Amino acid sequence: MMALLSRVTFGIVSAMLMLLALALVAFGALELIAELKKSWHEGGNALLTAIGYVVIAIAVFDVAKYFVEEEVIRRPGTLTASEARRSLAKFISTIVIAVFIEGLVIVFQVSKQDVAQMLYPTALLVTAVLIVLGLGTYQRLNVEVERQSDRKEQSKSGDDKDERVDARSRPRST
């Protein structure tokens, strides 16, 4: 019963996040159109802002998709370690791409206004790089653990197989 409630809750929250992501894209587009009607110069800034909205919307949508795939559709206990690693890597990669693009958008916006304010976008880009490095480290360590686990399983199944072969090859005593 609790698992069903959890799945339904994740499903509802995911649907809400997807709708909010779509609304964010629509808001960015409408804001861009309104600014372009006023002035082409203001349209350039609104275009950068709209890009930021779309990037954030993609990240939010991907979070919702991740919840649907991992918490609603997939049955509990069916996820292998390598599938979990790949799924998490894909999820984090989407977030990192969003952070990189957002950092670049802010760099362009700030560089046009006040170069002295470049600390925040630079910190955002450095943070994205640190996330990528952390993800790489996580991937590397996880793959190594998976390999060791596979070797142990192969050696166990290999020992069993050797015992069966040895039992068959022994002469029967009558």
Backbone torsions as a table, in degrees:
resi	resn	phi	psi	omega
1	MET	NA	-42.6	-179.4
2	MET	-65.8	-37.6	178.9
3	ALA	-64.4	-40.3	178.4
4	LEU	-64.8	-43.9	177.8
5	LEU	-61.0	-41.8	178.3
6	SER	-63.0	-45.3	-179.9
7	ARG	-63.5	-42.9	179.1
8	VAL	-64.0	-43.0	179.4
9	THR	-62.0	-46.7	177.8
10	PHE	-62.4	-37.3	178.4
11	GLY	-63.4	-46.0	179.8
12	ILE	-65.2	-46.4	-180.0
13	VAL	-62.9	-39.7	178.9
14	SER	-63.9	-44.0	178.1
15	ALA	-61.6	-41.5	178.1
16	MET	-63.2	-43.6	178.9
17	LEU	-62.4	-40.4	179.0
18	MET	-64.4	-42.0	177.8
19	LEU	-65.6	-39.6	177.8
20	LEU	-66.4	-36.9	176.7
21	ALA	-63.7	-42.9	177.5
22	LEU	-63.3	-41.8	177.8
23	ALA	-62.8	-37.5	178.7
24	LEU	-64.5	-41.1	176.9
25	VAL	-63.8	-45.0	179.1
26	ALA	-62.2	-42.7	178.8
27	PHE	-60.6	-45.3	178.6
28	GLY	-60.9	-41.9	179.6
29	ALA	-66.0	-44.0	179.7
30	LEU	-65.5	-39.8	178.0
31	GLU	-64.5	-39.8	177.8
32	LEU	-62.6	-47.1	179.5
33	ILE	-61.1	-43.6	179.6
34	ALA	-62.0	-41.6	179.9
35	GLU	-70.1	-37.1	178.3
36	LEU	-65.9	-31.1	177.0
37	LYS	-67.5	-31.9	-180.0
38	LYS	-76.2	-56.0	-173.5
39	SER	-160.2	141.2	178.4
40	TRP	-67.8	-32.7	179.4
41	HIS	-64.0	-46.7	178.0
42	GLU	-67.1	-26.6	178.2
43	GLY	-62.5	-34.2	178.5
44	GLY	-63.3	-44.4	176.9
45	ASN	-66.5	-39.4	179.0
46	ALA	-66.7	-31.8	177.9
47	LEU	-65.3	-44.4	176.8
48	LEU	-62.5	-40.2	177.8
49	THR	-64.2	-42.0	179.3
50	ALA	-63.4	-38.4	176.6
51	ILE	-61.0	-43.6	177.4
52	GLY	-59.2	-42.5	178.1
53	TYR	-62.5	-43.6	-179.0
54	VAL	-64.6	-41.6	179.8
55	VAL	-63.4	-44.4	178.1
56	ILE	-63.7	-40.3	179.0
57	ALA	-62.2	-40.5	178.5
58	ILE	-63.4	-42.3	179.1
59	ALA	-63.8	-43.1	179.1
60	VAL	-64.4	-43.1	178.5
61	PHE	-61.3	-40.9	179.8
62	ASP	-66.4	-36.0	175.3
63	VAL	-61.5	-45.2	179.6
64	ALA	-63.0	-43.1	179.1
65	LYS	-62.2	-41.2	177.9
66	TYR	-59.5	-45.8	179.0
67	PHE	-61.1	-43.1	-179.4
68	VAL	-63.1	-48.1	-177.5
69	GLU	-65.8	-43.0	-172.7
70	GLU	-90.2	-31.2	-173.2
71	GLU	-110.0	-21.4	-177.3
72	VAL	-105.0	-51.5	-174.3
73	ILE	-79.8	-49.6	-174.9
74	ARG	-69.6	135.3	176.9
75	ARG	-75.0	143.1	178.6
76	PRO	-59.4	138.1	176.1
77	GLY	84.3	1.9	-178.7
78	THR	-97.1	-1.4	-176.3
79	LEU	-90.6	120.7	176.7
80	THR	-81.5	166.9	-179.0
81	ALA	-62.1	-41.7	-179.2
82	SER	-68.8	-36.2	176.6
83	GLU	-65.4	-41.5	178.8
84	ALA	-63.3	-41.5	179.1
85	ARG	-63.4	-46.2	179.9
86	ARG	-63.6	-42.6	-179.4
87	SER	-63.0	-46.4	179.1
88	LEU	-65.3	-40.0	179.1
89	ALA	-62.9	-41.6	178.9
90	LYS	-63.8	-44.4	179.2
91	PHE	-61.4	-50.6	-179.3
92	ILE	-64.2	-37.1	178.8
93	SER	-60.8	-41.1	177.8
94	THR	-62.8	-43.1	179.0
95	ILE	-63.8	-43.0	-179.4
96	VAL	-63.4	-42.1	178.1
97	ILE	-60.8	-42.5	178.1
98	ALA	-61.8	-42.3	179.6
99	VAL	-65.4	-42.2	177.7
100	PHE	-61.0	-48.0	-178.3
101	ILE	-64.7	-42.9	178.2
102	GLU	-61.3	-42.3	177.2
103	GLY	-60.1	-42.7	179.0
104	LEU	-66.1	-41.6	177.5
105	VAL	-59.7	-45.2	-179.0
106	ILE	-67.2	-36.3	176.3
107	VAL	-58.7	-46.0	179.6
108	PHE	-64.1	-42.4	-179.8
109	GLN	-64.9	-48.0	-176.3
110	VAL	-68.7	-37.6	-178.1
111	SER	-65.0	-24.7	177.2
112	LYS	-80.8	-24.6	-174.5
113	GLN	-101.9	-62.7	-173.8
114	ASP	-148.4	102.1	-176.5
115	VAL	-61.7	-24.8	179.6
116	ALA	-65.5	-17.1	-178.8
117	GLN	-92.5	17.9	-176.2
118	MET	-74.6	-5.4	-177.9
119	LEU	-62.0	-47.1	-178.1
120	TYR	-61.6	-53.0	179.9
121	PRO	-63.6	-32.7	177.4
122	THR	-66.2	-43.2	177.9
123	ALA	-62.9	-36.6	178.4
124	LEU	-64.3	-43.2	178.3
125	LEU	-67.4	-39.5	177.3
126	VAL	-64.1	-39.9	177.5
127	THR	-60.9	-42.6	178.1
128	ALA	-61.6	-41.1	178.3
129	VAL	-63.4	-42.3	178.9
130	LEU	-63.7	-36.9	177.1
131	ILE	-64.6	-42.7	178.3
132	VAL	-61.7	-44.4	178.1
133	LEU	-62.6	-41.8	177.5
134	GLY	-63.3	-41.9	178.0
135	LEU	-64.3	-41.2	177.7
136	GLY	-62.0	-42.6	178.1
137	THR	-63.7	-44.6	178.3
138	TYR	-59.1	-46.4	179.7
139	GLN	-60.6	-47.4	-177.7
140	ARG	-60.1	-48.9	-179.1
141	LEU	-65.3	-40.4	-179.2
142	ASN	-66.4	-41.4	178.5
143	VAL	-62.6	-40.6	179.4
144	GLU	-64.1	-41.9	177.8
145	VAL	-64.2	-41.4	178.0
146	GLU	-61.9	-41.7	179.2
147	ARG	-63.0	-44.2	178.5
148	GLN	-62.6	-41.2	178.8
149	SER	-64.3	-42.1	177.7
150	ASP	-62.6	-40.7	179.4
151	ARG	-63.0	-41.7	179.2
152	LYS	-63.9	-42.2	179.7
153	GLU	-66.0	-40.1	179.0
154	GLN	-66.4	-38.8	180.0
155	SER	-68.3	-35.8	176.8
156	LYS	-66.6	-47.2	-179.6
157	SER	-70.2	-31.1	176.5
158	GLY	-66.8	-40.4	178.0
159	ASP	-63.0	-43.6	179.3
160	ASP	-62.1	-42.3	-179.6
161	LYS	-64.5	-42.9	179.0
162	ASP	-61.4	-39.6	179.8
163	GLU	-64.8	-38.5	178.9
164	ARG	-67.1	-41.7	179.0
165	VAL	-64.0	-44.3	179.7
166	ASP	-61.7	-40.1	-179.2
167	ALA	-65.3	-36.5	-179.5
168	ARG	-73.9	-34.3	-174.5
169	SER	-82.8	-13.0	178.7
170	ARG	-71.3	142.2	176.7
171	PRO	-69.8	143.6	178.7
172	ARG	-78.8	139.3	175.2
173	SER	-98.6	131.0	-179.3
174	THR	-111.9	NA	NA
